[in-house]
Amino acid sequence: MTTETRTDDELNRIIAEWMGVWSPVCDRIGGCMKILFGPKVACKCDDMEPTCPDYCRDLNAVHEAVAKCSELLLIGYVNALHKICRPNPGVSSIHVIEASARHRAEALVKSIDAT
């Protein structure tokens, strides 16, 4: 599946898993949740819908994720962002600078997929 056909939720989950922030977390009192920035604990609850940070709509969240990139992954991210925002050479570079959170999330997932 390509990033063009992935939903925001799919992109968010891929990035969250890569960041290590998405996993079943059980508070052992009120039940289980499918994400929190807590310790990874095995959990048998499958009835809750997973939620992730909204990298596709939150520039700060996607910036945090990009900041975790290795140098090699960062090069792939920048190249992917240029391809997404500048589909042909006639498009101004300003589109890369003003890229939306969704475009940045797509580029990050492309670079993660390429590794």
C-alpha positions in Angstrom: 0.0 0.0 0.0 1.4 3.4 -0.9 1.2 6.5 1.3 -1.2 8.1 -1.3 -3.8 5.4 -0.5 -3.1 5.3 3.3 -5.5 7.0 5.6 -4.5 9.5 8.2 -5.0 6.8 10.9 -2.7 4.4 9.1 0.0 7.0 8.6 -0.3 8.0 12.3 0.0 4.4 13.5 3.0 3.7 11.3 4.8 6.8 12.7 3.7 6.1 16.3 5.0 2.5 16.1 8.3 3.7 14.6 8.5 6.3 17.4 7.8 3.5 19.9 4.8 5.3 21.4 2.0 3.0 20.2 1.5 -0.1 22.1 -1.2 -1.7 24.3 -1.0 -0.2 27.7 -2.9 -1.6 30.6 -3.6 0.5 33.7 -4.8 -2.6 35.5 -7.5 -0.6 37.3 -9.9 0.9 34.8 -9.2 -1.4 31.9 -6.9 -1.2 28.9 -6.1 1.5 26.4 -4.3 1.2 23.1 -2.0 4.1 23.4 -0.3 6.2 26.0 3.2 7.3 26.4 3.7 4.6 29.0 5.5 1.3 29.5 4.6 -1.4 27.1 2.6 -4.0 29.0 1.0 -7.1 27.5 -2.7 -6.7 27.4 -5.6 -8.9 26.2 -8.1 -6.2 25.6 -9.1 -6.0 21.9 -12.3 -4.1 22.3 -10.8 -0.6 22.4 -10.0 1.3 19.2 -6.3 2.3 19.0 -5.6 6.0 18.9 -2.3 7.6 18.1 -0.8 11.1 18.1 -2.2 13.0 15.1 0.9 13.4 13.0 -1.2 14.2 9.9 -2.8 17.3 11.4 -0.3 18.3 14.1 2.9 20.0 12.8 4.4 19.9 16.3 3.9 16.1 16.5 5.3 15.4 13.1 8.3 17.8 13.8 9.0 15.7 16.9 9.0 12.6 14.8 11.3 14.0 12.2 13.7 15.2 14.9 14.2 11.5 15.8 15.4 10.6 12.3 18.9 9.3 11.7 20.9 11.2 9.2 20.2 8.6 6.5 16.5 8.6 7.2 16.4 12.4 7.2 17.9 12.5 3.7 15.2 10.1 2.5 12.5 12.2 4.3 13.7 15.5 2.6 13.8 13.8 -0.8 10.3 12.3 -0.3 9.0 15.7 0.9 10.4 17.4 -2.2 8.7 14.8 -4.5 5.4 15.2 -2.7 5.4 19.0 -2.6 7.1 19.6 -6.0 5.7 17.0 -8.4 7.4 18.8 -11.2 10.3 21.3 -11.5 8.0 24.1 -12.4 6.5 24.1 -8.9 8.1 26.6 -6.5 10.2 25.4 -3.5 8.0 27.5 -1.2 5.6 24.5 -1.3 8.2 22.4 0.5 8.7 25.1 3.2 5.0 25.4 3.7 4.3 21.7 3.6 1.3 20.5 5.6 1.5 18.1 8.5 -0.1 15.5 6.2 2.6 15.9 3.5 5.3 15.7 6.1 3.8 12.6 7.6 3.5 11.0 4.1 7.2 11.8 3.5 8.3 10.4 6.8 6.4 7.1 6.1 7.9 6.9 2.7 11.4 7.2 4.2 10.5 4.7 6.9 9.2 2.2 4.3 12.4 2.6 2.3 14.6 1.5 5.1 
